[in-house]
Amino acid sequence: MRLRGRNKVTPEFNMSSMTDIVFLLLIFFMIASTLVSAEAIDLLLPKSSSKTTQTKSVSVSVDKDVNYYIDMQQVEKDNLETELLAKLGTQEEPVITIRSDQDVEMKHVVFIMDIANKNKIKSTLAVQSK
């Protein structure tokens, strides 16, 4: 009489649980990467129908509480010019992008433009497209 066991062990490895874990990790990292933003300063830019070209430049921002930032680092108003010149270094054609909240008074933007003109720095004003 020949007896055979009912539970037969198969030498195969089931990959479905491994692919589920990899898929969940992929979804997690895709969602996490979209939540990381490049611009940490919360500004509502004014709207315009014109388009600007993107060049490598230093960003000077003014938020609604009239805090000045150079590339997301807060700078005092009195030190803005020296910090900006130090950040630009020895670039041949320095360019700055002025970003201001739409509720900021124009005199603060003109203050930044005056610094740029005095030091022969090209400046562009960042706006939000309509």
Order of alpha helices (4+ residues) and beta strands (2+ residues): alpha-beta-beta-beta-beta-alpha-beta-alpha-beta-beta
